[in-house]
Amino acid sequence: MARKQRIDSSAAAVRIVQGAVKHIAPPSHVPLDDCDWPFWENVVAEFARSEWTEHQLEIAAMLARTMANMEAEQRQLRIEGFIAVRENGTTVENPRGRVVKSLAGDILSLRRSLALHARARSGDNRDAAKQREAGRSLEADLSDDLLATPSLQ
């Protein structure tokens, strides 16, 4: 098995710069609604653009949708309250609370899934963090217009 390329090598820098101009979009078979997009942007900002695979983008889109659903359910739960009153006057826990808990679990599961093979791809967590930071730094350098950016033609 080939070793992972060092992040500080010139070949890795070229790969990251090429990936930095890549447009990151959700797959067409996992459509996003307007309310999902802010979550999508936050999720894809977690990694350098060059690191995303098609499968991870599917999971990221599902995560963004789930996060938007949770936000909507939490807003409604705040309006309704955590305790509901039945017609006979007895109080019960609002069932929407269980929905919010379930969505929170789904979000955590999807987040873990995104990093499922991070150790295999990047090695130790300390190394992975250094690689992510170096990748983000290279992408940030592109906005300075000091480096020539490759075209995807």
Beta strands, then each sheet from edge to edge (+ up, - down):
strand 1: 83-85
strand 2: 91-93
sheet 1: 1+ 2-
end
